[in-house]
Amino acid sequence: MTDAQVIRGNSILPARREPLTLHTADGLDLVGEIAVPLDRDPVATMICLHPLPTHGGMMDSHLFRKASYRLPALAGLAVLRFNTRGTSSVQGTSQGTFDEAGDERFDVAAAIEHADFEDLPDPWLVGWSFGTDLALRYGLDPVVHGAVLLSPPLRYSTDADLDAWAGSGKPLTALVPELDDYLRPAEARERFARVPQAEVVAVDGAKHLWVGDSERVLDEVVQRLVPGVATPLPTTWDGPMEKADSSAYADRTVAAFEPRD
């Protein structure tokens, strides 16, 4: 038996990981990846919607990298990540151009369609910053079980989008940093009050980018998507473990946008 190793930011636990191409209804190819448990079927599916690409957001933004690295092994999740139109990462560049949460509706639909076509179980949308707006605006597909919103700015979303979620009855959780640059817990509670089933979770001391709070975020996601899995998740691993080269992302930690005037 191998000695248990500490799970660090660049630790990659065993999983089956495959690159994929999502095809949108308006004719674009999007770069993506699916990671599933190595030796069992997934119990639920996390579809990742990344932060604003014009400010460093991508499928490899640190929370979603870590989700792909850890959650198939630790929680039995399938983790589907992709670059929205015009977005680049080490994985590659998706076709098209950024459209300020407009034509990205086709990107969200393509990801949901892929999960459905591949019979991935219980798809949830997990959006971060810009990705939360995509989830709120375009995530109410019959296939989608619910959504978790990380640092929701509610920049592109409207009260009508929130009302639609309210009417759907689908579970909705907003994880809101105490020190967020755009929407803090008190205001978030006011805005999400129109969604009766919405849960607003304030995270003390956290900021918009969740630097230093990845473990808390992943625990909160797992609690919603696979409540049967005990949290906090393990911090050590006694099996095979690889190490990712994260140097390519040294200057890609920004995932926000300029405040509105």
Order of alpha helices (4+ residues) and beta strands (2+ residues): beta-beta-beta-beta-beta-alpha-beta-beta-beta-alpha-beta-alpha-beta-alpha-beta-alpha-beta-alpha-beta-beta
